[in-house]
């Protein structure tokens, strides 16, 4: 499991399993579930994370400032 937090857009991402997602489903409350084409859950995006998950952000394995940092890694 990999956790990241993007401070400029206030989104936390919890990656359960590495893979290419082909389906993203938005759930009520600002959560998006990323799934493989077979329906396997790969990860979750959590919007407004600083208000919803303050302790998660402190423990996130990597805190990034922008989505571009994800692409450069």
C-alpha positions in Angstrom: 0.0 0.0 0.0 1.2 3.4 -0.9 -0.1 6.7 0.4 0.4 10.2 -1.0 -1.0 13.6 -0.3 -1.1 16.6 -2.8 -1.2 19.8 -0.8 -2.0 22.2 -3.7 -5.2 20.3 -4.6 -5.9 18.9 -1.1 -6.2 15.3 -2.3 -5.0 12.1 -0.6 -4.5 8.9 -2.6 -4.4 5.5 -1.1 -3.0 3.0 -3.6 -3.9 -0.6 -2.6 -2.4 -2.3 -5.6 -0.3 -1.0 -8.5 -2.0 -1.3 -11.9 -3.6 0.5 -14.7 -7.0 1.8 -13.8 -9.7 1.9 -16.5 -12.7 2.8 -14.3 -13.1 5.6 -11.8 -16.3 5.9 -9.8 -17.1 8.9 -7.8 -18.8 8.2 -4.5 -20.8 10.6 -2.4 -18.7 12.6 0.0 -15.7 13.4 -2.2 -14.2 9.9 -2.7 -13.2 8.4 -6.1 -12.5 4.7 -6.4 -10.0 3.6 -9.2 -10.6 0.1 -10.5 -9.0 -2.2 -13.1 -11.0 -3.3 -16.1 -11.8 -6.4 -14.2 -13.4 -4.4 -11.4 -10.5 -4.9 -8.9 -10.1 -1.8 -6.6 -6.7 -0.3 -7.1 -7.0 2.9 -5.0 -9.0 5.7 -3.5 -8.8 9.5 -4.0 -10.1 11.5 -1.1 -11.0 15.2 -1.8 -10.6 17.9 1.0 -8.3 15.5 2.7 -6.9 18.0 5.2 -10.3 18.4 6.8 -11.4 14.8 6.5 -8.1 13.0 7.3 -5.7 15.2 9.2 -3.9 12.3 11.0 -3.6 10.5 7.6 -1.8 13.4 6.1 0.7 13.5 8.9 1.5 9.8 8.4 1.4 9.8 4.5 4.5 8.2 3.1 5.0 10.9 0.6 3.6 14.5 0.6 3.7 16.2 -2.7 2.9 19.8 -3.6 1.4 19.2 -7.1 0.1 16.5 -9.4 3.1 17.1 -11.7 5.3 15.6 -9.0 3.5 12.3 -9.4 4.3 12.3 -13.1 7.9 13.0 -12.5 8.5 10.0 -10.2 
